[in-house]
Amino acid sequence: MPDELGGQMVQMTVFTGERSMAGYRLNKLSASLIDPANRANFLADEPAYCRRFDLTDAETKLVKNRDWTGMVEAGGNVYVFLKIAATVGSNLLEVGAEMRGETLTQFMATRPPQKRSK
């Protein structure tokens, strides 16, 4: 569903129950990365780790390519797959920028200024 953000049209994928079911394997893999041993196994051999969760070739490619938008379209929950991002040294802001097709600097320029508390 299109939405107006920062003066530009962006395509948004709505996370529904149907999408959640489709993304079960991706979400289960992502959620497993809460465990430090699993993070080490993922970093040591991503393809083997993906096979452990029966990811399809297409899902494995999404993980390998860090295709965050593709993961959402495949049923991945952004808050769950951020565990993949964190495991590989990325963060929410970097993922958001990539999903919008922007550099981090461009993305941050569209964020509201932070108010500092006294």
N, C-alpha and C positions, 0 to 999 in steps of 0.2 A: 504494500500500500504506500503510495507516495506521501511524503510529508515535507513541509517547508522548514528547512533548518539553515540558519545563517545565510538566507537569501538564495539558496540553491536547492533544487529538487534532489532528493535522494530516495533510493528504493529501499524500503524497509521490509524485512521478513518477519511476520508475526509468529511467535512461538506458541503453537497450539498443542493440544494433547496428541493429535495425529503426528505432528512433527516430533514431539517428544518420543513417541513410540519408534519412529523411523530412526531417530538418533540415539537410541538406547546404547548401542555398542560404543559410540563416540563418547557419550556422557559417562558411561561406566569406566572406560579407560581414563578419561580426564579426572574423574573423582578419585580413582585409585592413586593418583599422584600426590595425595595428601601424606602418604607414607614415604619417608626418606629413602627406604630401600627400593621402593618402586620407582622413585625418581632416578635413582642410580641405574636401575635396570633399563629404564626408558632411554636414558642418555647413552648407555653402553651399546644398545642395539635396538633402535626404534622399530625396524621392520619386525623383529621377533616379538617385541612388546605388543605391536599392533596385532600380530597373529594370535597372541595370547587372549585377546578379546574378540577374536573372530571378525575383525574389521574386513570389509570388502576391499578390493583393490582400489576402488574409487575413494573410500574413506581413508585408507592408508595414504593415498596421494594427497588428500586434503591436509592430513597431519604433517606429512613430509614437507609440503610446500608452505606450511603455516598459512593456509588459506582460511582465514577466520570467517570471512563472509560465506565461503563455501560450506564451512562447518555448520553455520547457522542454518543455511538453506537445506542442509542434510539432516537437520534436527538437533544439532548441537546447541546446548544452552550456553550463552556467552559467559555467564558467571561460573559455570562448571569448567568450560574449556580454558578459562583464564589460568587454570592450574597447569595446562600445557605451556601457556605463554610464560608463566613464572618459572617453570622448570627449565626453559631454554633461555632465561634471562631477559624476558620482555615484561611489559607491564600494561595495565589497562589503558593508559594514555597512548602508548605506542600501538596497541591493537586497534583502538578507536581511530587513530590517524590512518592506519593501513586500510581499515574497513571503509573509510571515506575517500581513499585514494589520495591522501595528502601526506606531506611530510609532518613530522611532529611539530615543527615550528609553525606551519600553516594551520594545523589543527589547534594548537594552543592559542593562536591569534583569534580563533572563533569562540573561545571559552570566556565566560564572564570574569572580570578581575576578581581576585580573592580579597576579601575584607579581612584585615588583621584585627584580632581582638586585643584589647589593652589589658 
